[in-house]
Amino acid sequence: MGKRILVVDDSLYMQTIIKEALESNGFSVVKIAGDGESAIDAAIETKPDLITLDNILPDMLGLDVIKALKEEKIEAKILMVSAVGQQSVINTGMALGADGYLVKPFTTDQLIEQINTLLA
């Protein structure tokens, strides 16, 4: 069975793109969350190997989600996937515990390459 991944993005379009890319590359999408609160609940419930995390969510920032996940001792690798490409935001995400950062728009090849690297 492939590695288990939780997809967090409020855009249905992005959810679909990411899910299809992952599944066609042998990953298992355990859940899709559209906001921070459900992302945290889903991570606790499903214990994924990796989380793709959008930074701009309806209820909180992905950065806040990372803080909450670390408090909950979630061991999953975190790949931030965001249109926000400022170095300061990337640095903050990495400092809080993100393992990688992918700026939108991206190709599915870039996504899979990043995930393979993080899970290697």
C-alpha positions in Angstrom: 0.0 0.0 0.0 1.2 3.5 -0.8 2.1 6.2 1.7 -1.0 7.8 3.3 -1.5 11.4 2.6 -3.9 14.1 3.9 -4.7 16.9 1.5 -5.6 20.3 2.9 -6.8 23.0 0.5 -10.0 25.1 0.4 -10.1 25.0 -3.4 -12.0 22.1 -4.8 -9.9 22.4 -8.0 -6.7 22.1 -6.1 -8.0 19.2 -4.0 -8.9 17.4 -7.2 -5.5 18.1 -9.0 -3.5 17.0 -5.9 -5.6 13.9 -5.2 -5.4 12.7 -8.8 -1.7 13.3 -9.0 -1.1 11.4 -5.8 -3.3 8.5 -6.6 -1.9 8.0 -10.1 1.5 7.8 -8.5 0.6 5.1 -6.0 -0.2 7.2 -2.9 -3.3 6.8 -0.8 -5.3 9.9 0.0 -6.7 9.2 3.4 -8.8 12.4 3.6 -9.3 15.8 2.1 -9.9 18.8 4.4 -11.1 22.3 3.3 -10.2 24.2 6.4 -7.7 24.2 9.3 -10.0 22.9 12.0 -11.0 19.8 10.0 -7.4 19.4 8.8 -6.2 19.1 12.5 -9.1 16.6 13.3 -8.3 14.6 10.2 -4.6 14.4 11.0 -5.3 13.2 14.5 -7.8 10.7 13.2 -5.9 9.3 10.2 -2.3 9.6 11.3 -1.1 10.2 7.7 2.6 9.9 6.5 2.4 13.3 4.9 0.1 16.3 4.8 -0.1 18.8 1.8 -1.1 22.0 3.5 -2.4 25.2 1.8 -1.5 28.3 3.8 -4.6 30.4 3.2 -7.6 28.6 4.6 -11.0 29.9 5.5 -10.6 29.7 9.2 -6.9 30.0 9.9 -3.5 30.1 8.2 -1.6 26.9 7.4 1.1 28.2 9.7 -1.4 28.0 12.6 -2.3 24.5 11.5 1.4 23.5 11.7 1.6 24.8 15.3 -1.5 22.8 16.3 -0.2 19.7 14.6 3.1 20.0 16.5 1.2 20.5 19.8 -0.8 17.3 19.0 2.5 15.5 18.3 1.5 14.6 14.8 4.5 13.0 13.2 3.5 13.5 9.5 5.8 15.2 7.1 4.3 18.6 6.1 4.5 20.0 2.6 3.1 23.5 2.4 1.5 24.2 -1.0 0.6 27.8 -1.4 0.3 30.7 -3.8 2.1 32.8 -1.2 5.7 32.6 -2.2 7.3 35.3 -0.1 10.6 34.0 1.4 9.5 35.3 4.9 6.4 33.1 4.8 8.4 30.1 3.5 11.0 30.6 6.3 8.3 30.9 9.0 6.6 27.7 7.7 9.9 25.8 7.8 10.8 27.2 11.2 7.4 26.1 12.6 8.0 22.6 11.3 7.1 22.3 7.6 9.3 19.9 5.8 8.9 21.4 2.3 7.3 24.3 0.5 5.8 24.2 -3.0 4.6 27.5 -4.6 1.4 27.4 -6.7 1.1 27.1 -9.6 3.2 23.9 -9.8 3.3 20.9 -12.1 2.2 17.5 -10.8 5.8 16.3 -11.5 7.1 19.0 -9.0 4.5 17.9 -6.5 5.3 14.2 -6.7 9.1 14.9 -6.7 8.8 16.9 -3.5 6.7 14.3 -1.8 9.0 11.4 -2.9 11.9 13.4 -1.5 10.2 14.1 1.9 9.1 10.5 2.3 12.4 8.9 1.2 
